[in-house]
Amino acid sequence: MISRLPLPFRLLHLLARFHRCRRAVVAVEMALVAPVLIALLLGTLDLGWRVLAAYKLERAVAALADLSARSRDLSADDLADIFAAVVPIAEPFELEEGTVIVSGVRDDTGTRPVIVWQQRSGPEEGDASRIGSEGEVADLDGMLDLEAGESVIVAELVFRFEPLVGFLLRQPQELYFRWLARPRSGTVTELD
């Protein structure tokens, strides 16, 4: 009887039957919702990994500056120990994948903060310090004005962040963190 109806009426009849039929509704709804849920999950994983990286790496560079600022006299061996001490703070992110730099900045005149010493950890051909090199005037971006005779320890970290999933954050990013700490035992001297 339905086959004798004109085509538009047959389509309307099939749509009405489809609307009344409740078999496999859950499967259809899941098929419609699953891509959105998967996209949310993957995006959350990417953003969560990025937030965790920022938190852990910032804590590592802060600890590096703090530990470097505790001693009156630092040697290259002391700094190597400090570099090793902050590696667990950054876990699960490998600090070897980035460049870690500690600089001692001193302003003898009150007008020109100069980088007195600088030590780095990471690849030799890695990133340069963004405040300058040893012996140069430090570029502190107006973050801190030093009085005559004052000094500061600057810790920097440049890290190549790889997204966990690559769904929302598709390409690696370069993360940069800087932390300043005043020496607790006086002023910055030469690195032994």
N, C-alpha and C positions, 0 to 999 in steps of 0.2 A: 504494500500500500504506500509506503514512503517512497519507494522507487518511482512511483507515478507522479510525485509532486515535482513542481519546477525546482531547478537547482537552488535558487536563493532560499526557498522554504526547506529544502533538504538540509542545507548548511545551518539554518536556524534551528532545525530539529536536532542536529548533531551537537550544536553548541549547548542547547538546553539539556540534552542528555549528559554531556560532559560536565556541565555545571552541577547537575544533581548527583553525579557519581563521586563518591568520597574515597574510593580505593586509590591507594598510592599517593594520597595528598601529602603525607609526611615526606615521602621521597622527593616529590616535586619541590616542596618548600625547602628541603635541605639542599637540593640542587641549586636553588636560587640564592640561598643564604650562605652556603659554604664558601664561595669565592670571596665574599666580603669578610667573613670571619678569618679566612686564611690570610688575606691582605692585612687585616688588623693585627694578627699574630706576628707576621713577618715584620711589619712596620714597628711594632712594639719591641721586638727583639733587636732590630737595628738601632732604634733610638735608645733603648735601655743600655745596650753595649757602649754607645757613644757617651751617654751620661756617666756610666761607670768608669770609662776611660778618663774623662775629664776629672772626676772626683779622685780617682786613685793617683793619677799623674800629678795633679795639683798638690795632693798630700805629700807625694814623694819629693817634689821640688821644694816644698815648704820645709820638710824635714832636712833636706840637704842644706838649705840656707841656715836653718837653726843650728844644726850640728856643727857647721863650719864656723858659726859665730861664737861658739862657746869657748874656744881655746884662744889664748893669747898668741901662741906660736904654733903655726901649722907647718907641717912638712908635706912633701908629695906623698909619703907613705900614709900620713894621717888622712889626707884627702882620698887616697885609694880605699882606705878602710871605711870612710864615710860613704863613698860611692857604693861600696859593697853593702853597707848597712841599709841603704834606701831601696835596694833592689826588691826585698820582700814586700815593702810597702806598695810598690807598683804592681805586684802580681795581681792578675794573670797577664799583665802587659809586660813585655820584655824590653827593658831599658836599653838593651844592646841594639834594638832596632831604631834608636834615636841618638841624639847627641845631648849630653849633659855637660853644662859648663858652670863653673864657680869662679867668680871674680872678686877680688878685693879692690874696692874703690875708695880713694882718699882725696880729700880736698884740703890742701895746705894753705891756699890763699882765700878761700871762701867764694871763689868765682869760677874755678876750673876743677871739677872732679876728674881725677886721672885714675886709670886702671893700673894699680900697682902690681898685681899679679893675676894670673888666670890659669886655671887648670881645667882640662876637659876629659871626658870619658866618652867612649864611643869610637866610631870609625874615624881615622885620621883625616880622610877626605870629607868628613861630615860637615854639617852646617857651622857657619861662623857665628860668633856671639853677635847679638843684635845691639849690644851696647858699645861694642868696639873691641879692639885688641889691646893687649898689654902695652902700656906706655902711651896710649892714646887718651884723649879726653873722652870721658864716658858720656854716652848719649842716654840719659835717664828719662827722656821724654817729659820733662817737667814734673815727674812723679815725686821728686824729693829734692829739696834744697839743702845742701850741706853747709854748715857753718865752717869757718876756718879751723882746721885741725880735726874735723869729724871724718868718720869713715863708715862704710857700709859694705856688707857682703851681698852680692847679687848672684842668685842661682837661676839658671835658665835651663829649660828642657824643650827640645824640638823633637817631636815624635811623629812618625808616619803611622797614622791610624788606618787600619783595614776594617771595613764594615764586617759584621758577623755573618749576615745573610746576603746583603747586597740588594735588598728589595727597595728600600726607601733611600738609603745612602748608597749609591751605586759605585762611587769611585773612592779611592783612598784619599784621606785628608791629612794635611800637615797641621798638627796641633802645636801651639807654642804657649809655654807657661813661664812666668818670671816671678821670683819672690825675693824680697829684700829683707835683710835682718841687720840690726845694729850689733856690732861686736860687744860682748858682755864684759870683756876684760880690758877694755881700753880701745886702742885704735888699730887699724890694719897695718901690719908690718910686711916686710918681704916674705915671700914663701921660701921656707928653708929647703 
